Amino acid sequence: TSAEDLQTLVLTTLDKGGHIHDSKDLTALDGQPLDQLNLLGVLNSLKSRDMVDYDTIDREIWVLTDEGRDLADTGSHEARVFSAVPPGDDGIAIAELQNLLGEAAKIGQGKAFKNRWINKKGTTHLVRTVESIVDQTQVDLREIRDTQTHKDAKVLVELKKRKLVDKRSNFSLTIEKQATDITFEMLQTGEWKTASFKKYNFDAVGLAPQGGHLHPLMKVREEFRHIFFEMGFEEMPTNKFVESSFWNFDALFQPQQHPARDSHDTFFLKDPATSDRFPADLAEKVKRTHENGGDTTSTGYNYRWKREEAEKLILRTHTTAVSSYMLYKLAQEEFRPAKYFSIDRVFRNESVDATHLAEFHQVEGVIADRGLTLGDLIGFMDVFFKKMGIERIRFKPAYNPYTEPSMEIFSYHPGLKQWVEIGNSGMFRPEMLIPLGLPPDVRVIAWGLGLERPTMIKYGISNIRDLLGHKVNLAMIKDYPICRFDKKMGRELVGVVQ
Ligand code: PHE
């Protein structure tokens, strides 16, 4: 039996019963007894892999000596003596017995006397004292020959003294499959007390987790985060969806009658509908800047700014709401340059179609430092998008209420053979930064892009409703691979800021 066959035999037997009491009882498929030494080799290899455990059963085996084998076949000396003595009162002369049996006569007589099978008649003759005998020695020898042992240890000692049997040592094994866990059944039967448990293997590689998979959007988010961290950015706390209009619009110098504030574009909260939790002194400065330019050289929008409008709670329409709050916080202390980023969800009251949902994610970067220029913004965009694998970008003048200049970012899409918008950027206006309290020479460059578009391209999803929302197949979330930006995909990876 090959080692491989032995291993299969052991494992299948253990799978059925959990243990093998004595490997001596284990036979090969052809019914042959197994070589215990080969078996030991196989078990050691299984044990080293913590698959089984075993104990050695040291056992004595008894074998017959040549003489013992002879007597097992033909009967003991004492029995031969008895048979040589004829029944009746005449008996047999000792000298004749000697002639008949030779050496056996001497040993046999002593035993036969002891067994009270014969007696002396006078000094020269022997007679039977019983009619028949059982040759127990022969019975014992045959038992030892057949079973390699005897149930009565005294018999073994006695026969060894008579040099009819000999002791050999031998072994077999008791094999157990190691338990890996306590089961209900083990507790119920009490088996846990004696079961052999597999040792913890702290070097083992764990099973792939069944849950806890990142959504593709979150996988792509991880890639963006790495780019930002690599470039020395801090992550902004975007962990709230509800904002006051103040941080989302007013602090960004977005006039209160701006169409984006319309309920067609923005979700307003019903309950609570408002919050006045924004700094009063800042609100005052924002009001003056909107109305007449305040402390800036701007003339403002020339309308009456209403606090009630700023207090309206909304689902934030862009993560720039958090950027304005973070810049305000930055301005509260002595100025230090800062690089912030966020990647989180925003909401817009849009009609839903294959490429638009009412909620999506924005990637946003903000850099504040003294004397930054538009050249810094362009240079920075180059580096940032190259890290995504996008080599060729172009800028187009655009408009945002809070940036001047503003630039849409375009990337050349080799597949579509055209320039595609991938982001929006600009330098925050003094009308936004001065009221926040930043020193007048501090410039803030910022940009934003959508997370959904690059994710859909990366994972080959054409309908946004297959990516986000109630129709999403949960299994696909589990099955999608992790995301890595590489040069090749980057050329395809174009996103549109909505
Ligand atoms: N907030 C802009 C948007 O929602 C993106 C942007 C961020 C533009 C920062 C300029 C600067 O589209």
Boltz pocket constraint, residues with backbone or C-beta under 6 A from the ligand:
constraints:
  - pocket:
      binder: B
      contacts: [[A, 317], [A, 318], [A, 319], [A, 320], [A, 364], [A, 365], [A, 400], [A, 403], [A, 424], [A, 425], [A, 426], [A, 446], [A, 447], [A, 448], [A, 449], [A, 497], [A, 498]]
      max_distance: 6.0
